[in-house]
Amino acid sequence: MVPAPPPAASFSPAEVQQRLAAGACWVRCGARLYDLTGFLRQHPGGEQLLRARAGQDVSNDLDGPPHRHSANARRWLEQYYVGELQGDPQGSVENGAAVSVDTQKTDPAMEPKLKVVDWDKDLVDWQKPLLWQVGHLGEKYDEWVHQPVTRPIRLFYSDFIEALTKTVWYSVPVIWMPLMLYLSWSHYRTLAQGDVRLFASFTTEYSVAMPKSVFPGLFVLGMLLWSLTEYLLHRFLFHMKPPSNSYYLITLHFIMHGQHHKAPFDESRLVFPPAPASLVIAFFYTALQLLLPEAVGGTVFAGGLLGYVLYDMTHYYLHFGSPHKGSYLYSMKAHHVKHHFAHQKSGFGISTKFWDYIFHTLMPEEPHLKIQ
């Protein structure tokens, strides 16, 4: 059971500095202090970013991109509240003293009301698997699932089934890259024989020869089709709003994607586990084999499989990586964080924003003043 936040305490800048010097990671919003040391132990991927903000006011980081107007980000931070900073709330704690920095004052009307999670009074019992409880939340489910937590989630009573829902990030390239390489080599050899024809099952007169030179085009087509599939699945399946009176659809949504939005920092559930992934991958392979000649469908599938691997690796990196400012991945990370904490109904692309441009689901651009 996670304990309730401790009573408000008061800390001088010198006391905060002592904790920073001892290796703690404290940040603040105004005069409110938060201890993120425990979070860093569980999620070392964000250490570089948070350590750079230790002792400083992070209000602008929350109110500007990618968190503007996000009550969820602040709810998450409130779990680490430890007390109040004495003295000038416009300063940051550096070198044992409060040092003035320029901070953006936000409109009080735009400040979200902070809500501390009371684990004992939450809508679900965190001591039991959540999968069988969420379906009873009804109309409260959509709001609840988009209030992120950092604690782990258990879905099933069975330890074996629970283990099948988790995996390490490197299982994806280790398992699927060899299959992609084998299929590419095998189907390229088949195309090189020169006897593969498209539409031959319907007509011999108008069938189209498929020489080995088409292999790169088919492979790239597979990657493009995957990027579209990634977008469509994320938008229409993972972000469907299940009917509030449907226990089973709410449960299905939670196991497919809702649990990721509820616990976005659970690195054991950031990539698709091999067991369920095998079923989905087998479905797509079978469908392509039924629709196209074996070598053609297999080549398209191999390209799509590489696209999937790149997608899952990108998704993991966007959560735990530290891309260089101004880089493509930095832009995608900001894009994805906004999707989690501010605009859950837009920004569905993970590896690219291309389809968000095409289907007009980009997130609104918002002005942002940087901390000097």
C-alpha positions as CSV (number, residue, x, y, z in Angstrom):
1,M,0.0,0.0,0.0
2,V,1.4,3.4,-0.9
3,P,1.3,5.7,2.1
4,A,-0.5,9.0,2.0
5,P,1.7,12.1,1.5
6,P,3.4,13.3,4.7
7,P,2.1,16.5,6.4
8,A,3.4,19.7,5.0
9,A,6.8,20.6,6.3
10,S,8.9,23.7,5.9
11,F,12.5,23.7,4.5
12,S,15.0,26.4,4.2
13,P,17.1,26.8,1.0
14,A,20.1,25.5,3.0
15,E,18.2,22.4,4.1
16,V,17.2,21.7,0.5
17,Q,20.8,22.2,-0.6
18,Q,22.0,19.7,1.9
19,R,19.7,17.1,0.5
20,L,20.8,17.9,-3.1
21,A,24.4,17.6,-2.1
22,A,23.6,14.2,-0.6
23,G,22.3,13.0,-4.0
24,A,18.6,13.7,-3.6
25,C,16.6,15.1,-6.6
26,W,14.2,17.8,-5.3
27,V,12.4,20.2,-7.6
28,R,9.7,22.8,-6.8
29,C,6.6,24.5,-8.3
30,G,6.5,27.9,-6.7
31,A,7.1,27.2,-3.0
32,R,6.0,23.6,-3.1
33,L,8.8,21.0,-2.9
34,Y,8.9,17.6,-4.5
35,D,11.3,14.7,-3.9
36,L,11.8,12.7,-7.2
37,T,14.7,10.6,-5.8
38,G,12.6,7.4,-5.5
39,F,11.2,7.9,-9.0
40,L,14.7,8.1,-10.5
41,R,15.7,4.8,-8.8
42,Q,12.8,3.1,-10.5
43,H,13.1,4.9,-13.8
44,P,16.8,5.7,-14.5
45,G,16.0,6.6,-18.1
46,G,14.9,10.1,-17.1
47,E,17.8,10.8,-14.7
48,Q,19.8,13.1,-17.0
49,L,16.8,15.3,-17.6
50,L,15.6,15.5,-14.0
51,R,19.0,15.9,-12.5
52,A,19.5,19.0,-14.7
53,R,16.4,20.5,-13.0
54,A,17.3,19.5,-9.4
55,G,16.8,22.5,-7.1
56,Q,14.9,24.5,-9.7
57,D,11.4,25.7,-10.2
58,V,9.7,23.4,-12.9
59,S,6.5,25.4,-13.2
60,N,7.4,26.6,-16.7
61,D,8.3,23.0,-17.8
62,L,4.8,21.9,-16.8
63,D,2.9,25.0,-18.1
64,G,4.8,25.2,-21.5
65,P,5.1,22.5,-24.1
66,P,4.6,19.7,-23.8
67,H,2.5,20.0,-20.6
68,R,0.5,23.3,-21.0
69,H,-2.8,23.3,-19.0
70,S,-2.2,19.6,-18.0
71,A,-3.7,18.8,-14.7
72,N,-2.6,15.2,-15.2
73,A,1.1,16.2,-15.1
74,R,0.6,18.1,-11.9
75,R,-1.4,15.3,-10.3
76,W,1.5,13.0,-11.1
77,L,4.0,15.4,-9.4
78,E,1.8,15.8,-6.3
79,Q,2.6,12.2,-5.3
80,Y,6.1,13.4,-4.5
81,Y,5.2,16.5,-2.4
82,V,7.3,16.8,0.7
83,G,6.7,20.4,2.0
84,E,7.2,24.1,1.4
85,L,10.2,26.2,0.7
86,Q,11.0,29.0,3.1
87,G,11.9,32.5,1.8
88,D,11.6,33.8,-1.7
89,P,9.4,31.5,-3.8
90,Q,10.8,33.0,-7.0
91,G,14.3,31.6,-6.3
92,S,16.0,28.3,-7.1
93,V,18.2,26.4,-4.7
94,E,21.8,26.5,-5.8
95,N,25.1,26.6,-3.9
96,G,23.2,26.7,-0.6
97,A,21.3,29.9,-1.3
98,A,18.1,31.0,-3.0
99,V,19.1,32.5,-6.4
100,S,16.6,34.6,-8.3
101,V,15.5,33.3,-11.7
102,D,13.0,34.7,-14.2
103,T,9.9,32.5,-14.2
104,Q,6.7,32.9,-16.2
105,K,3.8,33.7,-14.0
106,T,0.7,31.9,-15.2
107,D,-2.8,33.1,-15.0
108,P,-4.4,31.8,-11.8
109,A,-7.5,31.0,-13.7
110,M,-5.5,28.7,-15.9
111,E,-3.9,26.9,-13.0
112,P,-5.3,23.4,-12.6
113,K,-6.6,22.3,-9.2
114,L,-4.1,19.9,-7.7
115,K,-5.3,16.6,-6.6
116,V,-3.3,14.2,-4.4
117,V,-4.1,10.5,-5.1
118,D,-5.4,8.8,-1.9
119,W,-4.7,5.2,-2.7
120,D,-7.1,4.0,0.0
121,K,-10.0,5.9,-1.4
122,D,-9.2,5.6,-5.1
123,L,-11.9,4.1,-7.4
124,V,-10.1,0.8,-7.6
125,D,-8.4,-1.4,-5.0
126,W,-4.7,-1.2,-5.8
127,Q,-4.0,-4.3,-3.7
128,K,-5.9,-6.5,-6.3
129,P,-5.4,-7.0,-10.1
130,L,-7.0,-4.0,-11.9
131,L,-8.2,-5.7,-15.0
132,W,-11.3,-7.1,-13.4
133,Q,-12.2,-3.9,-11.6
134,V,-12.0,-1.2,-14.3
135,G,-15.1,-2.4,-16.2
136,H,-17.2,-1.4,-13.2
137,L,-16.0,2.3,-13.3
138,G,-18.5,3.1,-16.0
139,E,-18.7,6.7,-17.0
140,K,-15.8,7.5,-14.5
141,Y,-13.4,5.2,-16.5
142,D,-12.3,7.7,-19.1
143,E,-11.3,10.4,-16.6
144,W,-9.7,7.9,-14.3
145,V,-7.5,6.2,-16.9
146,H,-6.0,9.5,-18.0
147,Q,-4.8,10.4,-14.5
148,P,-1.3,8.8,-14.6
149,V,0.4,7.2,-11.7
150,T,4.0,6.0,-11.3
151,R,3.3,2.8,-9.3
152,P,3.2,-0.5,-11.1
153,I,0.0,-2.1,-12.3
154,R,-1.0,-5.7,-11.8
155,L,-3.5,-7.0,-14.3
156,F,-4.0,-10.7,-13.5
157,Y,-4.2,-12.9,-10.5
158,S,-2.1,-15.6,-12.2
159,D,1.7,-14.9,-12.0
160,F,2.2,-16.8,-15.3
161,I,-0.4,-14.8,-17.3
162,E,0.9,-11.6,-15.7
163,A,4.4,-12.4,-16.8
164,L,3.1,-12.8,-20.4
165,T,2.0,-9.1,-20.4
166,K,5.5,-7.8,-19.6
167,T,8.8,-7.8,-21.4
168,V,12.1,-6.0,-21.6
169,W,12.6,-3.6,-24.5
170,Y,15.3,-5.6,-26.2
171,S,13.1,-8.6,-26.7
172,V,11.6,-6.9,-29.7
173,P,14.7,-6.7,-31.9
174,V,16.1,-9.9,-30.5
175,I,13.0,-11.9,-31.5
176,W,11.7,-10.1,-34.6
177,M,14.8,-8.9,-36.4
178,P,16.1,-12.4,-37.3
179,L,12.6,-13.3,-38.6
180,M,12.6,-10.1,-40.7
181,L,16.1,-10.9,-42.2
182,Y,15.2,-14.5,-42.9
183,L,11.9,-13.6,-44.7
184,S,13.7,-10.9,-46.7
185,W,16.4,-13.3,-47.8
186,S,14.0,-16.1,-48.6
187,H,11.5,-14.1,-50.6
188,Y,14.3,-12.2,-52.5
189,R,15.6,-15.5,-53.7
190,T,12.1,-16.5,-54.8
191,L,11.7,-13.2,-56.8
192,A,15.2,-13.7,-58.3
193,Q,14.0,-16.9,-59.9
194,G,11.8,-14.8,-62.2
195,D,8.6,-16.8,-62.2
196,V,6.5,-14.7,-59.8
197,R,3.6,-13.0,-61.3
198,L,1.0,-10.6,-59.7
199,F,-2.7,-11.3,-60.4
200,A,-1.9,-14.7,-61.9
201,S,-4.6,-16.3,-59.8
202,F,-7.2,-14.1,-61.5
203,T,-5.9,-13.9,-65.1
204,T,-2.9,-15.1,-67.1
205,E,-3.3,-12.6,-69.9
206,Y,-3.0,-9.5,-67.7
207,S,-0.7,-10.8,-64.9
208,V,2.3,-8.7,-64.1
209,A,5.8,-10.1,-63.8
210,M,7.6,-9.4,-60.5
211,P,11.4,-9.4,-61.0
212,K,13.9,-9.2,-58.2
213,S,14.3,-5.4,-58.9
214,V,10.9,-4.8,-57.3
215,F,12.1,-6.1,-53.9
216,P,13.2,-2.7,-52.5
217,G,9.9,-1.1,-53.5
218,L,7.8,-3.8,-51.9
219,F,9.9,-3.7,-48.8
220,V,9.5,0.1,-48.4
221,L,5.8,-0.3,-49.2
222,G,5.6,-2.6,-46.2
223,M,7.2,0.0,-44.0
224,L,4.8,2.7,-45.2
225,L,1.8,0.4,-44.7
226,W,3.0,-0.3,-41.1
227,S,3.2,3.4,-40.4
228,L,-0.4,3.8,-41.5
229,T,-1.4,0.8,-39.5
230,E,0.3,2.2,-36.5
231,Y,-1.6,5.4,-36.7
232,L,-5.0,3.8,-37.4
233,L,-4.7,1.3,-34.6
234,H,-3.6,3.9,-32.1
235,R,-6.4,6.3,-33.1
236,F,-9.4,4.1,-33.7
237,L,-8.7,1.1,-31.6
238,F,-6.5,2.1,-28.7
239,H,-8.2,5.4,-28.2
240,M,-11.8,4.4,-28.8
241,K,-14.0,5.5,-25.9
242,P,-15.7,2.4,-24.7
243,P,-19.4,2.8,-23.8
244,S,-19.8,3.5,-20.1
245,N,-22.3,0.7,-19.7
246,S,-20.1,-2.0,-21.3
247,Y,-18.0,-3.8,-18.7
248,Y,-16.2,-6.0,-21.4
249,L,-15.3,-3.1,-23.8
250,I,-13.9,-1.0,-20.9
251,T,-11.9,-4.1,-19.8
252,L,-10.7,-4.7,-23.4
253,H,-9.7,-1.1,-23.8
254,F,-7.7,-1.1,-20.5
255,I,-5.7,-4.2,-21.4
256,M,-5.0,-3.0,-24.9
257,H,-3.9,0.6,-24.2
258,G,-5.6,2.1,-21.1
259,Q,-3.1,0.6,-18.7
260,H,-0.3,2.3,-20.6
261,H,-1.9,5.7,-20.2
262,K,-2.6,4.9,-16.5
263,A,1.1,3.9,-15.9
264,P,3.1,5.5,-18.7
265,F,6.4,5.0,-16.8
266,D,6.0,1.2,-16.5
267,E,9.0,0.2,-18.7
268,S,8.0,-3.5,-18.5
269,R,4.8,-2.7,-20.6
270,L,6.2,-0.1,-23.0
271,V,6.8,-2.5,-25.9
272,F,4.5,-5.3,-27.2
273,P,5.2,-8.6,-25.3
274,P,6.2,-11.5,-27.6
275,A,3.3,-13.8,-26.8
276,P,0.4,-11.5,-27.8
277,A,2.6,-9.9,-30.5
278,S,3.0,-13.3,-32.1
279,L,-0.7,-13.6,-32.6
280,V,-1.0,-10.2,-34.2
281,I,2.0,-10.8,-36.4
282,A,0.7,-14.2,-37.5
283,F,-2.6,-12.6,-38.5
284,F,-1.0,-9.9,-40.7
285,Y,1.3,-12.5,-42.3
286,T,-1.6,-14.9,-43.1
287,A,-3.7,-12.0,-44.5
288,L,-0.9,-10.9,-46.9
289,Q,-0.3,-14.5,-48.0
290,L,-3.9,-14.9,-48.9
291,L,-4.1,-11.6,-50.8
292,L,-0.8,-11.7,-52.7
293,P,1.7,-14.2,-54.2
294,E,3.8,-15.7,-51.4
295,A,7.0,-13.8,-52.3
296,V,5.2,-10.5,-52.8
297,G,3.2,-10.7,-49.6
298,G,6.2,-12.0,-47.7
299,T,8.4,-9.1,-48.8
300,V,5.7,-6.5,-47.9
301,F,5.3,-8.3,-44.6
302,A,9.1,-8.2,-43.9
303,G,9.1,-4.4,-44.5
304,G,6.2,-4.0,-42.2
305,L,7.9,-6.1,-39.6
306,L,10.9,-3.8,-39.6
307,G,8.6,-0.9,-39.4
308,Y,7.0,-2.4,-36.3
309,V,10.4,-3.0,-34.6
310,L,11.4,0.6,-35.3
311,Y,8.1,1.8,-33.9
312,D,8.4,-0.1,-30.7
313,M,12.0,1.0,-30.2
314,T,11.0,4.6,-30.9
315,H,8.2,4.4,-28.4
316,Y,10.4,3.1,-25.7
317,Y,13.0,5.8,-26.4
318,L,10.4,8.5,-26.3
319,H,9.5,7.5,-22.8
320,F,13.0,6.9,-21.4
321,G,15.5,8.4,-23.8
322,S,17.1,11.9,-23.7
323,P,17.3,13.1,-27.3
324,H,19.3,16.2,-28.1
325,K,17.3,19.4,-28.2
326,G,16.4,20.3,-31.8
327,S,16.7,16.8,-33.1
328,Y,13.9,14.8,-34.7
329,L,13.5,12.5,-31.7
330,Y,13.4,15.5,-29.4
331,S,10.4,16.8,-31.4
332,M,8.7,13.4,-31.3
333,K,9.3,13.1,-27.6
334,A,7.6,16.4,-26.9
335,H,4.8,15.3,-29.3
336,H,4.3,12.1,-27.5
337,V,4.5,13.5,-24.0
338,K,1.8,16.1,-24.9
339,H,-0.3,13.2,-26.2
340,H,0.0,11.5,-22.8
341,F,-0.5,14.4,-20.5
342,A,-2.5,17.1,-22.4
343,H,-4.0,16.0,-25.7
344,Q,-5.0,12.3,-25.5
345,K,-7.4,12.7,-28.4
346,S,-4.8,13.9,-30.9
347,G,-1.2,13.3,-31.8
348,F,-1.5,9.6,-32.6
349,G,1.7,9.1,-34.5
350,I,4.6,7.6,-32.6
351,S,7.4,7.2,-35.1
352,T,6.2,10.0,-37.4
353,K,3.7,12.9,-37.5
354,F,3.1,12.3,-41.2
355,W,-0.4,10.7,-40.8
356,D,-1.3,13.3,-38.1
357,Y,-0.7,15.9,-40.8
358,I,-2.7,14.0,-43.4
359,F,-5.7,13.3,-41.2
360,H,-5.6,16.7,-39.3
361,T,-5.0,15.2,-35.8
362,L,-1.9,17.3,-35.0
363,M,-1.9,18.9,-31.5
364,P,-2.5,22.7,-31.3
365,E,0.7,24.7,-31.2
366,E,0.9,26.7,-27.9
367,P,3.1,29.7,-27.1
368,H,5.9,29.0,-24.6
369,L,8.3,31.3,-22.7
370,K,11.6,29.7,-21.8
371,I,13.3,29.9,-18.4
372,Q,16.3,32.1,-18.7
